[in-house]
Amino acid sequence: MIQSKAQGIFFGILMSYSMALGMELYNTALNLGVQLQPGGLGNLTLPVLLEALRETVFMGVIVLIVSNLWGNRLGARFARRRCDPARDNPYFCQLLRQGGTVAVMCPTMSLIASILFQVVLGDAPLTSLPLIWLGTVLKNFPMAFFWNFFFAAPLCHWAVGLLGRKGASEGKDLSPSQS
């Protein structure tokens, strides 16, 4: 659990970049046709990773901004309407919050990516944007959901837990009152 403002900031940055990296790796591989090769996405190569890392640098910043402006808030509101941590299992509440956040962030980031990569850089007509966006959401949502639930969130919570244990072992008070 996040216990301080510093841990929250660290978690937000790490989560934004881990989601951006996963989605950029996925989309770069699809755009380069990796999934069409025998073995499918198991054929990732260093050039695919390097291209994804290049795009992750700026897309991670966009994810961080969007998640802080409305993604995290709407995800939390979704969870609060369906779960009470005092009554329900807190882990279940956390999963609902993750699901709500993905349900907001995936369409939002798909719209931003559609505008940036298809309309601005790809010269697609603006009139095609609604269908490009819909196709992008349909392609990205399953990956965003499973990447978040089974890789990004567990990794980020583990890293924040390490930070908390390190701070506690150094005698720092990481109680919620410091946040």
Secondary structure as UniProt FT lines:
FT   HELIX           5..31
FT   TURN            32..33
FT   HELIX           34..36
FT   TURN            38..39
FT   HELIX           40..43
FT   HELIX           46..66
FT   HELIX           67..71
FT   HELIX           72..82
FT   TURN            85..87
FT   HELIX           90..113
FT   HELIX           114..120
FT   TURN            121..122
FT   HELIX           126..128
FT   HELIX           129..147
FT   HELIX           148..152
FT   HELIX           153..169
FT   TURN            170..171
FT   HELIX           176..178
//
